[in-house]
Amino acid sequence: MSTSGTDYDYVLVGGGLQAGLLVMAIVHYQPAANVLLLEKNDRLFGNHTWSFHLGDVSSEWSWLRMLPMHQWPAYTVHFPGFDRRVDLPYGSTSSRQFESAIEQVVQQRGHLEIRKSETVSELGSSRVLTTGGEEFRGKNVIDCRGQAPSTIAGAGFQKFYGLEIELDEDWPDRLPVLMDANVDQSDGFRFLYVLPFTRRRVLVEDTRFSDSNSLLKADSLEQIKAFLERRSVSKWRVLREEEGCLPMPFTSAFKPTASDQLAGGFAGGWFHAATGYSFPLAARFADVVASATPHSVHQRVLQLAKENRFQSSFSRFLNRLLFRLVSPKRRSEVFRRFYNALPNTTIERFYAHTFTKTDAARILFGRPPRGLTPVRFLQSF
């Protein structure tokens, strides 16, 4: 057991997605590095599902193979009067799958220490102090803590409540449903999100792109039940519940950056502002940090931030249009047009946060949703 004042190569504060990806990348690139992970709760990774298009992550990141995940060759989207199969491979992993992967790393490597139920009172670029008075030093201290949605100004919210269920009969679809928007749209863009992990184990989430961060679970539960009835599913059991609220900022806050204090995940801006997807950019950050030397890591992260500057700004611009100019009940029209008008290649680059200025123009080009006028656009600024 480490003592106060122990030195590490890496000290990771916060035991969520970003820290887990950093652990796997560091173990791959620097197997002899000493790593300390501090988490305030008594369990790592919370209760989450992280999904992404497989094209969002590089095939060269072999360290990701340590992480078990579900994969599908395509997914579908459904809007009133419009359905589409999107032939882009899709993947998903969960908190428990992450926990299993990290447990294997701990068993196989002697240079990883995990401390749970540790609250940090002070954090610097090379030093961490806990509320219990212990001090830990690191060549690189990385803040991987999240951010409470209620503390963020200038943002809309992607809020969701879901159930992972077990069925008595096979689920009718083999592919994920990324969006089923054939539901009431009065509280912003609302859709059902469905991941069939097996034929009889399925995650169903009620999701809204809303102006409010409040979540009415009872209402979401009724929506999920109604959806299951429409799919002729009568017998099912709840395995677990999942809920969350992801800020979708339209200001410059939380953009990718590289200050003296390294920050990953949401705090560092490593997420897709217009979609809420965090896995791809968090993995990109982890690969850059772990493959850099201690003296070059800040420069490498700064370069990564520059590479994502345009995409980050444009994503926030899209959020401003969505939340400031389009009425809640009309927001689904934006997403219907996105999937109706754009080819797979543009959709893939958009989700991967690698879209070009030409892609951005193509996303904007076309008939605007009803109520979006040039005057309202100028007034939003």
Residue pairs with C-beta under 8 A, 6 or more apart in sequence:
2 36
2 113
2 136
4 133
4 134
4 135
4 136
5 135
5 136
5 137
6 36
6 136
6 137
7 34
7 137
7 138
7 139
8 34
8 35
8 36
8 136
8 137
8 138
8 139
9 26
9 30
9 33
9 34
9 35
9 138
9 139
9 140
9 294
10 22
10 26
10 33
10 34
10 35
10 36
10 138
10 139
10 140
10 141
10 142
11 35
11 36
11 38
11 128
11 136
11 137
11 138
11 140
11 141
11 142
12 19
12 22
12 23
12 35
12 36
12 37
12 38
12 142
12 144
13 19
13 38
13 120
13 123
13 128
13 141
13 142
13 143
13 144
13 145
14 38
14 39
14 40
14 143
14 144
14 145
14 146
14 265
15 37
15 38
15 39
15 41
15 44
15 45
15 114
15 116
15 144
16 44
16 45
16 46
16 48
16 144
16 145
16 146
16 265
17 45
17 48
17 50
17 98
17 265
17 278
17 279
17 282
18 144
18 264
18 265
18 268
18 270
18 282
18 285
18 286
19 37
19 39
19 44
19 142
19 144
19 264
20 44
20 45
20 98
20 101
20 102
21 282
21 283
21 285
21 286
22 142
22 144
22 264
22 286
22 289
22 290
23 35
23 37
23 102
23 105
23 112
24 63
24 64
24 66
24 67
24 101
24 102
24 105
24 286
25 61
25 63
25 286
25 287
25 289
25 290
25 291
26 33
26 35
26 289
26 290
27 33
27 35
27 63
27 66
27 105
27 109
27 112
28 62
28 63
28 66
28 290
29 63
29 290
29 291
30 290
31 109
31 111
32 111
33 111
34 111
34 113
35 111
35 112
35 113
36 113
36 114
36 115
36 136
36 138
37 44
37 112
37 113
37 114
37 115
38 115
38 118
38 120
38 128
38 130
38 136
39 114
39 115
39 116
39 117
39 118
40 117
40 118
40 119
40 120
41 116
41 117
42 116
42 117
43 99
43 116
44 95
44 98
44 99
44 102
44 114
44 116
45 95
45 96
45 98
45 99
46 95
47 95
47 240
47 241
47 242
48 94
48 95
48 242
48 244
49 92
49 93
49 94
49 95
49 162
49 195
49 203
49 242
50 92
50 93
50 94
50 278
50 279
51 90
51 91
51 92
51 93
51 176
51 195
51 277
51 279
52 90
52 91
52 92
52 277
52 279
52 280
52 351
53 88
53 89
53 90
53 91
53 280
53 348
53 351
53 352
54 71
54 88
54 89
54 90
54 91
55 88
55 89
55 348
55 351
55 352
56 277
56 279
56 280
56 351
56 352
56 353
57 64
57 279
57 280
57 283
57 284
58 287
61 283
61 287
63 287
63 290
64 283
66 101
66 104
66 105
67 93
67 97
67 98
67 101
68 93
68 97
68 100
68 101
69 91
69 92
69 93
69 97
70 91
70 92
70 93
70 195
70 197
71 89
71 90
71 91
71 92
72 89
72 90
72 91
72 174
72 175
72 176
73 87
73 89
73 175
74 85
74 86
74 87
74 88
74 89
74 90
74 175
75 85
75 86
75 88
75 90
75 175
75 176
75 177
75 178
76 83
76 84
76 85
76 86
76 173
76 175
76 176
76 177
76 178
77 83
77 84
77 86
77 177
77 178
77 179
77 180
77 181
77 339
78 177
78 179
78 180
78 181
78 182
79 179
79 181
79 182
79 332
79 335
79 336
79 339
79 340
80 181
80 182
80 336
82 336
82 339
82 340
84 339
84 340
85 175
86 178
86 339
86 344
86 347
87 344
88 344
88 347
88 348
90 176
90 178
92 176
92 195
92 197
93 279
102 114
105 112
106 112
106 114
118 130
118 132
119 130
119 131
119 132
120 128
120 129
120 130
120 131
121 129
121 130
121 131
122 128
122 129
123 129
123 141
123 143
123 261
124 141
124 261
125 141
125 260
125 261
125 262
126 137
126 138
126 139
126 140
126 141
127 135
127 136
127 137
127 138
127 141
128 135
128 136
128 137
128 138
128 141
129 135
129 136
130 136
139 294
140 262
140 289
140 294
140 297
141 261
141 262
142 262
142 263
142 264
142 289
143 261
143 262
143 263
143 264
143 267
143 268
144 263
144 264
144 265
144 267
145 265
145 267
146 265
146 266
146 267
147 247
147 254
147 266
147 267
149 155
149 157
149 213
149 245
149 246
149 247
150 213
152 247
152 249
152 253
152 254
153 251
153 253
154 249
154 250
154 251
154 253
155 247
155 248
155 249
155 250
155 251
155 253
155 319
155 323
156 188
156 209
156 210
156 211
156 247
156 248
156 250
156 319
156 322
156 323
157 209
157 210
157 211
157 212
157 213
157 245
157 246
157 247
157 248
158 207
158 208
158 209
158 210
158 245
158 246
158 248
158 276
159 207
159 208
159 210
159 212
159 213
159 214
159 215
159 244
159 245
159 246
160 193
160 205
160 206
160 207
160 208
160 215
160 220
160 242
160 243
160 244
160 245
161 205
161 206
161 215
161 217
161 220
161 221
161 224
161 241
161 242
161 243
162 193
162 203
162 204
162 205
162 206
162 224
162 241
162 242
162 243
163 203
163 204
163 205
163 221
163 224
163 238
163 239
163 240
163 241
163 242
164 197
164 201
164 202
164 203
164 238
164 239
164 240
164 241
164 242
165 201
165 202
165 203
165 204
165 228
165 236
165 237
165 238
165 239
166 200
166 201
166 236
166 237
166 239
167 199
167 200
167 201
167 202
167 233
167 235
167 236
168 200
168 235
168 236
169 200
169 233
169 235
170 199
170 200
171 196
171 199
171 200
171 202
171 231
171 233
172 231
172 232
173 194
173 196
174 196
174 199
175 196
176 193
176 194
176 195
176 196
177 192
177 193
177 194
178 193
179 191
179 192
179 193
179 335
179 339
180 191
180 192
180 193
180 194
180 227
181 189
181 190
181 191
181 332
181 335
181 336
183 190
183 191
183 192
183 223
183 227
184 190
185 328
185 329
185 330
185 331
185 332
186 328
186 329
187 208
187 210
187 212
187 328
188 208
188 209
188 210
188 211
188 328
188 331
189 208
189 209
189 322
189 328
189 331
189 332
189 334
189 335
190 206
190 207
190 208
190 209
190 332
191 207
191 332
192 204
192 205
192 206
192 207
192 223
192 224
192 227
193 203
193 204
193 205
193 207
194 202
194 203
194 204
194 205
195 202
195 203
196 202
197 203
201 239
203 242
204 224
204 227
204 228
205 224
205 242
206 220
206 223
206 224
209 248
209 322
209 323
209 331
210 328
211 323
211 328
213 245
213 247
215 243
215 245
217 243
228 236
246 276
246 278
247 254
247 266
248 273
248 274
248 276
248 319
248 322
248 323
249 273
249 316
249 319
250 273
250 316
250 317
250 319
250 320
250 323
250 324
251 316
252 313
252 316
254 266
254 267
254 268
254 269
254 271
254 273
255 269
255 305
255 309
255 312
255 313
255 316
256 268
256 269
256 270
256 281
256 304
256 305
256 308
256 309
256 312
257 263
257 268
257 269
257 305
258 298
258 299
258 301
258 302
258 304
258 305
260 298
262 268
262 289
262 297
262 298
262 301
263 269
264 270
264 282
264 285
264 286
264 289
265 271
265 278
265 282
266 278
268 285
269 305
269 312
270 278
270 281
270 282
270 284
270 285
271 277
271 278
271 281
271 282
272 278
272 280
272 281
272 315
272 351
272 353
273 312
273 315
273 316
273 319
274 315
274 316
274 318
274 319
275 315
275 351
277 351
280 351
280 352
280 353
281 308
281 353
284 304
285 301
285 304
288 297
288 300
288 301
288 304
289 297
289 300
289 301
291 300
292 299
292 300
292 301
308 353
310 357
311 353
311 354
311 355
312 353
314 355
314 360
315 353
318 363
320 380
321 334
321 372
321 377
321 380
322 331
322 334
324 380
325 371
325 372
325 376
325 377
325 380
326 333
326 334
326 369
326 371
326 372
327 371
330 369
330 370
330 371
330 372
331 369
333 369
333 370
334 369
337 366
337 367
337 369
338 347
338 363
339 347
341 362
341 366
342 350
342 362
342 363
346 355
346 359
346 362
346 363
349 355
349 356
349 359
350 359
350 363
355 363
